[in-house]
């Protein structure tokens, strides 16, 4: 059974490659304090000091015993390969020392320093440094852990310099220049790091740069420490001045022992690992006429590494002509600084396909390669910038052991490496600006494409929002997947499929993939299945790809308040709505409802439509509504759902009544204000009804749908009141068909339910309609009326 224990980064234990759940931070601290000395016993008093420092709680020994008991249980999968024992003096973690990354690191370093061969020495140092996964025990904040962390980082820095010496001995100065420059920036007073950079610069034909660096360090030492460089650095300086043959670069070492470049695909994304040729050399890439310093961007053997980490271009990519043209125009220009494209849109709209397609189309314009990372913003575990930077640096030719162990160091090295390159960086599926700010290239000839389900309001760049496909483009996508003949033979069914998918590319693709895999299926079969709202989301799945899954990830990433708002919006009778409807559903004022609505718009679950005198109307995509309804049925009680819809009905009745009162000219409506169970504040009401006529024009169909929904739920009194309150608005707008149909249905329900008062009011309103139509001599019969 293989057991791995980590403290050189996050505290972790793996058994046969599977992570062990180690519990809360203090419990992890207990484990780390034992791992540092494993398998030796740590006295109880020392263990308490390590874990709690000067903040020792009451009954600390009992607390410690509880943590140890839970850790023992957590380590049970390791059987006897890792267990905590107790003696009279304290506790010990019984484990093979080499199963702990710290002890294995030190063992490899001791072995490397005893080896004469530079290639073998470099390989051992690299193996040691690759055990680091971040800042050691970063979550442990006691003085003991702070001292331990500082000491370990100093150890790592010394080993990094040893590794650099070995590679300089192998003649790999060219590939080391970006790393040595970054190290010199991180610790500008370290003379050993300065000497390595000077030697690499000299061997790369940049003697003047080496001498300038020495002079800069000399001045800094004098100003800050009042001292001169040491004898070793002075000797190196003299040899550079005299062009000493001692400094001549050796022939490049055997790349079998320490390769200057990996040939494996270090793509962060797990989306596709079949891309061909993840790297190329300068001989393989398009010509680049820009000047560069010798060895500055090569792999140590005279060939520059050109990462090609983009996934394969989508086999099917239809439409987006205008957006692609914009990307070509923006990314194709000769920039005076890095160019950034922000590609945003809802789940399933094709952001990744667009970004990857654009990257392949423009690959020749970025001669130094393309980097790609799937940041998995809406997965259970987002990819952190620290991890992405490590993979990017390795892809750019930095050996694994030379990659800095801290985020700041990695950012500095990344920017140094890209400073003189033409590289495209595609950051897919980003959560927010925080996740990508350290990954943005700063080189003037670089560009970045960032995709996100959010609007990325905190990032600056050229925005390319992606919406759903129009019906003809959606049909073209389906045709590409199942063939023109099959689409033509059942054209009505094909259009029904695209219409039901509402132009969402992923939904059309899934439907097409199912049909392509089943050539004997008639298109009508799928069209009928998608028309059933109870089955629709389940039908839109093929293999591991499902529309529901993408929507669920967005839903789960939201705050509880925003998830509740989506569930409530899904209860609306129409997909189109205004902010006051959400305010009623959530029992909020307009200001707070607008803030919630802005959050939903930002993650593209709600689409903001046109803004007019009555405000902005919003829309829920049909597939989002289905998910919201499913969630509402599972997560909201029938009582709470009914209460929300009653508030919506009350708000509709109140606002319609107030609007009618403002607009009444020939016909005085019957006031129903006293029946409203919920109403906006006076301030909000005045804001909404600044222009009552415009408000009713915008809200007419919505109000009618609210009344119909209330009749469906047998809220007859309030529904009849709303139908009555709309009389004046129907009259002024000339909406006689709506007037007749809605009030006729309400009258029928009132008579059936013996609601005499409501029936009397509706008879009066319909009588007024008869008078109006008779007066304008419009043919009209009462045969359809109750």
Order of alpha helices (4+ residues) and beta strands (2+ residues): beta-beta-beta-alpha-beta-alpha-alpha-beta-beta-alpha-alpha-alpha-alpha-alpha-alpha-alpha-beta-beta-alpha-beta-alpha-beta-alpha-alpha-beta-alpha-beta-beta-alpha-alpha-alpha-alpha-alpha-alpha-beta-beta-alpha-alpha-beta-alpha-alpha-beta-beta-alpha-alpha-alpha-alpha-alpha-alpha-alpha-alpha
